């Protein structure tokens, strides 16, 4: 089974840049899509950004459009998320998740992802 580990969480100043990485290991496949999700206490885990297996197709939540970039380096089995932190509402626990797919379509529903990382916590100060 695939294992995912997020990194890059911590304290970021509003107006600064959030930079996260998701490293995959174990029984990885070249054809897996990755999504980034954010969760805050008392709320459901929400889709932030996604990328297909090749890195040619990306998708962003409305709140993340225009200030986020998701990318991947398949040689390193790593997916990245960079996002401009605007307000403390961007804080939360960020998770990366993977699903096996050779298609270019990005899925935002959590139930479609079979592998999840433990999450990395992001705090945004103003």
GROMACS elastic network, one bead per residue, 0.5 to 0.9 nm:
[ bonds ]
;  ai    aj funct       b0    kb
    1    25     6  0.86482   500
    1    26     6  0.60560   500
    1    27     6  0.51076   500
    1    28     6  0.74204   500
    1   115     6  0.80408   500
    2    24     6  0.66641   500
    2    25     6  0.58184   500
    2    28     6  0.54419   500
    2    29     6  0.84650   500
    2    98     6  0.83598   500
    2   114     6  0.89907   500
    2   115     6  0.64656   500
    2   116     6  0.87016   500
    3    23     6  0.81316   500
    3    24     6  0.55612   500
    3    25     6  0.51698   500
    3    26     6  0.57783   500
    3    27     6  0.78743   500
    3    28     6  0.81408   500
    3   115     6  0.68956   500
    3   116     6  0.73484   500
    3   117     6  0.69400   500
    4    22     6  0.63766   500
    4    23     6  0.55821   500
    4    25     6  0.65135   500
    4    26     6  0.87461   500
    4    96     6  0.72159   500
    4    97     6  0.73388   500
    4    98     6  0.81150   500
    4   115     6  0.72159   500
    4   116     6  0.61246   500
    4   118     6  0.76536   500
    5    21     6  0.80965   500
    5    22     6  0.55101   500
    5    23     6  0.52596   500
    5    24     6  0.66021   500
    5    25     6  0.84705   500
    5    95     6  0.87738   500
    5    96     6  0.78743   500
    5   116     6  0.83467   500
    5   117     6  0.51386   500
    5   118     6  0.66221   500
    5   119     6  0.74454   500
    5   120     6  0.86071   500
    6     9     6  0.80665   500
    6    20     6  0.70102   500
    6    21     6  0.56136   500
    6    23     6  0.64778   500
    6    94     6  0.79888   500
    6    95     6  0.68819   500
    6    96     6  0.67224   500
    6   117     6  0.62939   500
    6   118     6  0.70899   500
    6   119     6  0.58318   500
    6   120     6  0.57684   500
    7    19     6  0.86785   500
    7    20     6  0.57200   500
    7    21     6  0.52550   500
    7    22     6  0.64680   500
    7    23     6  0.81854   500
    7   119     6  0.80862   500
    7   120     6  0.60651   500
    7   121     6  0.89581   500
    8    18     6  0.79425   500
    8    19     6  0.59413   500
    8    21     6  0.62479   500
    8    22     6  0.89640   500
    8   120     6  0.71383   500
    8   121     6  0.85801   500
    8   122     6  0.83369   500
    9    12     6  0.85501   500
    9    18     6  0.79239   500
    9    19     6  0.76495   500
    9    20     6  0.65483   500
    9    21     6  0.89967   500
    9    93     6  0.83549   500
    9    94     6  0.79830   500
    9   119     6  0.87704   500
    9   120     6  0.51112   500
    9   121     6  0.51335   500
    9   123     6  0.78257   500
   10    18     6  0.89420   500
   10   120     6  0.78286   500
   10   121     6  0.61085   500
   10   123     6  0.59074   500
   10   124     6  0.83906   500
   11   121     6  0.86239   500
   11   122     6  0.60351   500
   11   124     6  0.58504   500
   11   125     6  0.71675   500
   12    15     6  0.84577   500
   12    16     6  0.63461   500
   12    17     6  0.71818   500
   12    18     6  0.67594   500
   12    85     6  0.74886   500
   12   122     6  0.73954   500
   12   123     6  0.61643   500
   12   125     6  0.63269   500
   13    16     6  0.52913   500
   13    17     6  0.79531   500
   13    85     6  0.72818   500
   13    86     6  0.85744   500
   13    87     6  0.86548   500
   13    88     6  0.87300   500
   13   123     6  0.83568   500
   13   124     6  0.55198   500
   13   126     6  0.61696   500
   14    17     6  0.81498   500
   14    84     6  0.81497   500
   14    85     6  0.52522   500
   14    86     6  0.51223   500
   14    87     6  0.54996   500
   14    88     6  0.69657   500
   14    90     6  0.89715   500
   14   124     6  0.58744   500
   14   125     6  0.56645   500
   14   126     6  0.52225   500
   15    84     6  0.64640   500
   15    85     6  0.54141   500
   15    86     6  0.53273   500
   15    87     6  0.77381   500
   15   126     6  0.84724   500
   16    83     6  0.86315   500
   16    84     6  0.59437   500
   16    85     6  0.55836   500
   16    86     6  0.76504   500
   16   124     6  0.89845   500
   17    82     6  0.67409   500
   17    83     6  0.57028   500
   17    85     6  0.56434   500
   17    86     6  0.88791   500
   18    81     6  0.77354   500
   18    82     6  0.54048   500
   18    83     6  0.50132   500
   18    84     6  0.59530   500
   18    85     6  0.61261   500
   18   122     6  0.82855   500
   19    80     6  0.73111   500
   19    81     6  0.57908   500
   19    83     6  0.66270   500
   19    84     6  0.87819   500
   20    79     6  0.83844   500
   20    80     6  0.56314   500
   20    81     6  0.50758   500
   20    82     6  0.63453   500
   20    83     6  0.87289   500
   20    94     6  0.85749   500
   20   120     6  0.84415   500
   21    78     6  0.66166   500
   21    79     6  0.57130   500
   21    81     6  0.63506   500
   21    82     6  0.87743   500
   21    96     6  0.86352   500
   22    34     6  0.89641   500
   22    36     6  0.89988   500
   22    77     6  0.82373   500
   22    78     6  0.53374   500
   22    79     6  0.50269   500
   22    80     6  0.62015   500
   22    81     6  0.83939   500
   22    95     6  0.85311   500
   22    96     6  0.63021   500
   22    97     6  0.86882   500
   22   117     6  0.80699   500
   23    76     6  0.77058   500
   23    77     6  0.58751   500
   23    79     6  0.66182   500
   23    80     6  0.87932   500
   24    27     6  0.88371   500
   24    28     6  0.69403   500
   24    76     6  0.83547   500
   24    77     6  0.53498   500
   24    78     6  0.61396   500
   24    79     6  0.83711   500
   24    98     6  0.89006   500
   25    28     6  0.60555   500
   25    77     6  0.72634   500
   28    31     6  0.85031   500
   28    32     6  0.80388   500
   28    77     6  0.81352   500
   29    32     6  0.61638   500
   29   100     6  0.73817   500
   30    53     6  0.69371   500
   30    54     6  0.83424   500
   30    74     6  0.73031   500
   30    77     6  0.84856   500
   30   100     6  0.88130   500
   30   102     6  0.87645   500
   31    52     6  0.81199   500
   31    54     6  0.73050   500
   31    99     6  0.87077   500
   31   100     6  0.60687   500
   31   101     6  0.56872   500
   31   102     6  0.52007   500
   31   103     6  0.85017   500
   32    52     6  0.68760   500
   32    54     6  0.83696   500
   32    98     6  0.62669   500
   32    99     6  0.54080   500
   32   101     6  0.51314   500
   32   102     6  0.67544   500
   33    50     6  0.74281   500
   33    51     6  0.57956   500
   33    54     6  0.82040   500
   33    55     6  0.85933   500
   33    97     6  0.82541   500
   33    98     6  0.55416   500
   33    99     6  0.53939   500
   33   100     6  0.62038   500
   33   101     6  0.61030   500
   33   102     6  0.78852   500
   33   103     6  0.85238   500
   33   104     6  0.84811   500
   33   105     6  0.89251   500
   33   106     6  0.75934   500
   33   107     6  0.87134   500
   33   113     6  0.88421   500
   34    49     6  0.85281   500
   34    50     6  0.56705   500
   34    51     6  0.54852   500
   34    52     6  0.65522   500
   34    53     6  0.74407   500
   34    79     6  0.73661   500
   34    96     6  0.67044   500
   34    97     6  0.54821   500
   34    99     6  0.66003   500
   34   100     6  0.88821   500
   34   106     6  0.85761   500
   34   113     6  0.83426   500
   35    47     6  0.71655   500
   35    48     6  0.74026   500
   35    49     6  0.57114   500
   35    51     6  0.63945   500
   35    52     6  0.86936   500
   35    95     6  0.81718   500
   35    96     6  0.56088   500
   35    97     6  0.52761   500
   35    98     6  0.64570   500
   35    99     6  0.85896   500
   35   106     6  0.81941   500
   35   107     6  0.79043   500
   35   108     6  0.73010   500
   35   110     6  0.87877   500
   35   113     6  0.82359   500
   36    46     6  0.85109   500
   36    47     6  0.61732   500
   36    48     6  0.53770   500
   36    49     6  0.52033   500
   36    50     6  0.61061   500
   36    51     6  0.88990   500
   36    70     6  0.87473   500
   36    81     6  0.77121   500
   36    94     6  0.68015   500
   36    95     6  0.56708   500
   36    97     6  0.64866   500
   37    45     6  0.61898   500
   37    46     6  0.52006   500
   37    48     6  0.50631   500
   37    49     6  0.71471   500
   37    50     6  0.88519   500
   37    93     6  0.81773   500
   37    94     6  0.55632   500
   37    95     6  0.51099   500
   37    96     6  0.62544   500
   37    97     6  0.78476   500
   37   108     6  0.88043   500
   37   110     6  0.83430   500
   38    44     6  0.85692   500
   38    45     6  0.56115   500
   38    46     6  0.52840   500
   38    47     6  0.65421   500
   38    48     6  0.65588   500
   38    90     6  0.85402   500
   38    91     6  0.82023   500
   38    92     6  0.60108   500
   38    93     6  0.55572   500
   38    95     6  0.62435   500
   38    96     6  0.88844   500
   38   119     6  0.88810   500
   39    42     6  0.85032   500
   39    43     6  0.64969   500
   39    44     6  0.61847   500
   39    46     6  0.61907   500
   39    47     6  0.89763   500
   39    91     6  0.86441   500
   39    92     6  0.55266   500
   39    93     6  0.52696   500
   39    94     6  0.65232   500
   39    95     6  0.79914   500
   40    43     6  0.56558   500
   40    44     6  0.74813   500
   40    45     6  0.74747   500
   40    91     6  0.76498   500
   40    93     6  0.64169   500
   41    44     6  0.82657   500
   41    92     6  0.80218   500
   41    93     6  0.89406   500
   43    46     6  0.84784   500
   45    94     6  0.89698   500
   45    95     6  0.87324   500
   45   110     6  0.75180   500
   46    61     6  0.88277   500
   46   108     6  0.82030   500
   46   109     6  0.82294   500
   46   110     6  0.78886   500
   47    50     6  0.79342   500
   47    60     6  0.79669   500
   47    61     6  0.64349   500
   47   108     6  0.55686   500
   47   109     6  0.71982   500
   47   110     6  0.76414   500
   48    59     6  0.84462   500
   48    60     6  0.58274   500
   48    61     6  0.50697   500
   48    62     6  0.83808   500
   48    63     6  0.78449   500
   48    64     6  0.64158   500
   48    68     6  0.89840   500
   48    94     6  0.89689   500
   48   108     6  0.82210   500
   49    58     6  0.72982   500
   49    59     6  0.55065   500
   49    61     6  0.60596   500
   49    64     6  0.74665   500
   49    65     6  0.88222   500
   49    68     6  0.80404   500
   49    69     6  0.81831   500
   49    70     6  0.67185   500
   49    81     6  0.79842   500
   49   106     6  0.89070   500
   49   108     6  0.80267   500
   50    57     6  0.83281   500
   50    58     6  0.55588   500
   50    59     6  0.51442   500
   50    60     6  0.64638   500
   50    61     6  0.88527   500
   50    70     6  0.69863   500
   50    71     6  0.89230   500
   50   106     6  0.60738   500
   50   107     6  0.74433   500
   50   108     6  0.73965   500
   51    54     6  0.79694   500
   51    55     6  0.58018   500
   51    56     6  0.75850   500
   51    57     6  0.57660   500
   51    59     6  0.65061   500
   51    70     6  0.67645   500
   51    71     6  0.70480   500
   51    72     6  0.79341   500
   51    79     6  0.84809   500
   51   104     6  0.82238   500
   51   105     6  0.85940   500
   51   106     6  0.65017   500
   52    55     6  0.53519   500
   52    56     6  0.67629   500
   52    57     6  0.55156   500
   52    58     6  0.65600   500
   52    59     6  0.89748   500
   52   101     6  0.78284   500
   52   102     6  0.77300   500
   52   103     6  0.71262   500
   52   104     6  0.53821   500
   52   105     6  0.68847   500
   52   106     6  0.63932   500
   53    56     6  0.79717   500
   53    57     6  0.83664   500
   53    72     6  0.85729   500
   53    74     6  0.83666   500
   53   100     6  0.83355   500
   53   101     6  0.70570   500
   53   102     6  0.64121   500
   53   103     6  0.76995   500
   53   104     6  0.74244   500
   54    57     6  0.75092   500
   54    72     6  0.81644   500
   54    74     6  0.79442   500
   54   102     6  0.83180   500
   54   104     6  0.80436   500
   55    58     6  0.70538   500
   55    70     6  0.85943   500
   55    71     6  0.62724   500
   55    72     6  0.60253   500
   55    73     6  0.82059   500
   55    74     6  0.86158   500
   55   104     6  0.88335   500
   56    71     6  0.88338   500
   56   104     6  0.77707   500
   57   104     6  0.59271   500
   57   105     6  0.74909   500
   57   106     6  0.76675   500
   58    69     6  0.86585   500
   58    70     6  0.70329   500
   58    71     6  0.81519   500
   58   104     6  0.85089   500
   58   105     6  0.86183   500
   58   106     6  0.70576   500
   59    65     6  0.85002   500
   59    70     6  0.84085   500
   59   105     6  0.89419   500
   59   106     6  0.64721   500
   59   107     6  0.87995   500
   59   108     6  0.88093   500
   60    63     6  0.78842   500
   60    64     6  0.58085   500
   60    65     6  0.55779   500
   60    66     6  0.87977   500
   60    68     6  0.76663   500
   60    69     6  0.85650   500
   60    70     6  0.85821   500
   61    64     6  0.51861   500
   61    65     6  0.62098   500
   61   108     6  0.86758   500
   62    65     6  0.53263   500
   62    66     6  0.87633   500
   63    66     6  0.85621   500
   63    67     6  0.86900   500
   64    67     6  0.58457   500
   64    68     6  0.56573   500
   64    69     6  0.88379   500
   64    83     6  0.74830   500
   64    84     6  0.86946   500
   65    68     6  0.60900   500
   65    69     6  0.86434   500
   66    69     6  0.83856   500
   67    82     6  0.81929   500
   67    83     6  0.55383   500
   67    84     6  0.53740   500
   67    85     6  0.83192   500
   68    81     6  0.71150   500
   68    82     6  0.55303   500
   68    84     6  0.64871   500
   69    80     6  0.79866   500
   69    81     6  0.57909   500
   69    82     6  0.51807   500
   69    83     6  0.63546   500
   70    79     6  0.72694   500
   70    80     6  0.55630   500
   70    82     6  0.64353   500
   70    83     6  0.85591   500
   71    78     6  0.86621   500
   71    79     6  0.57500   500
   71    80     6  0.52077   500
   71    81     6  0.66226   500
   71    82     6  0.86340   500
   72    75     6  0.89139   500
   72    76     6  0.84701   500
   72    77     6  0.75991   500
   72    78     6  0.57007   500
   72    80     6  0.58087   500
   72    81     6  0.87525   500
   73    76     6  0.54875   500
   73    77     6  0.60356   500
   73    78     6  0.53946   500
   73    79     6  0.63127   500
   73    80     6  0.82442   500
   74    78     6  0.62525   500
   74    79     6  0.79257   500
   75    78     6  0.78608   500
   76    79     6  0.86654   500
   79    96     6  0.85946   500
   83    86     6  0.89850   500
   85    88     6  0.78458   500
   85    89     6  0.88341   500
   85    90     6  0.62577   500
   85    91     6  0.84080   500
   85   124     6  0.70692   500
   86    89     6  0.79816   500
   86    90     6  0.69291   500
   86   124     6  0.83304   500
   86   126     6  0.88355   500
   87    90     6  0.58137   500
   87    91     6  0.79807   500
   87   124     6  0.66860   500
   87   125     6  0.75311   500
   87   126     6  0.68530   500
   88    91     6  0.55118   500
   88    92     6  0.89655   500
   88   123     6  0.71147   500
   88   125     6  0.58451   500
   88   126     6  0.66711   500
   89    92     6  0.78777   500
   89   124     6  0.75732   500
   90   122     6  0.80567   500
   90   123     6  0.78417   500
   90   124     6  0.66753   500
   91    94     6  0.85209   500
   91   121     6  0.76861   500
   91   122     6  0.51380   500
   91   124     6  0.53655   500
   91   125     6  0.87373   500
   92   120     6  0.84086   500
   92   121     6  0.58056   500
   92   122     6  0.53428   500
   92   123     6  0.65547   500
   92   124     6  0.86738   500
   93   119     6  0.58468   500
   93   120     6  0.54308   500
   93   122     6  0.59702   500
   93   123     6  0.86380   500
   94   118     6  0.88398   500
   94   119     6  0.52637   500
   94   120     6  0.52786   500
   94   121     6  0.60974   500
   94   122     6  0.70792   500
   95   116     6  0.70178   500
   95   117     6  0.59111   500
   95   118     6  0.67143   500
   95   120     6  0.65536   500
   95   121     6  0.88033   500
   96   115     6  0.84930   500
   96   116     6  0.60386   500
   96   117     6  0.56941   500
   96   118     6  0.83126   500
   96   119     6  0.70610   500
   97   110     6  0.82867   500
   97   113     6  0.59917   500
   97   114     6  0.72768   500
   97   115     6  0.54307   500
   97   117     6  0.63535   500
   98   112     6  0.88101   500
   98   113     6  0.54689   500
   98   114     6  0.62217   500
   98   115     6  0.51538   500
   98   116     6  0.65904   500
   98   117     6  0.89224   500
   99   112     6  0.69982   500
   99   114     6  0.55009   500
   99   115     6  0.66451   500
  100   113     6  0.82549   500
  100   114     6  0.81175   500
  101   104     6  0.80911   500
  101   105     6  0.87464   500
  102   105     6  0.88644   500
  103   106     6  0.83048   500
  107   110     6  0.82661   500
  107   112     6  0.71407   500
  107   113     6  0.85211   500
  108   111     6  0.88268   500
  108   112     6  0.79175   500
  108   113     6  0.89670   500
  109   112     6  0.58383   500
  109   113     6  0.77116   500
  110   113     6  0.57062   500
  110   114     6  0.87004   500
  111   114     6  0.75824   500
  113   116     6  0.74503   500
  116   119     6  0.82103   500
  117   120     6  0.86114   500
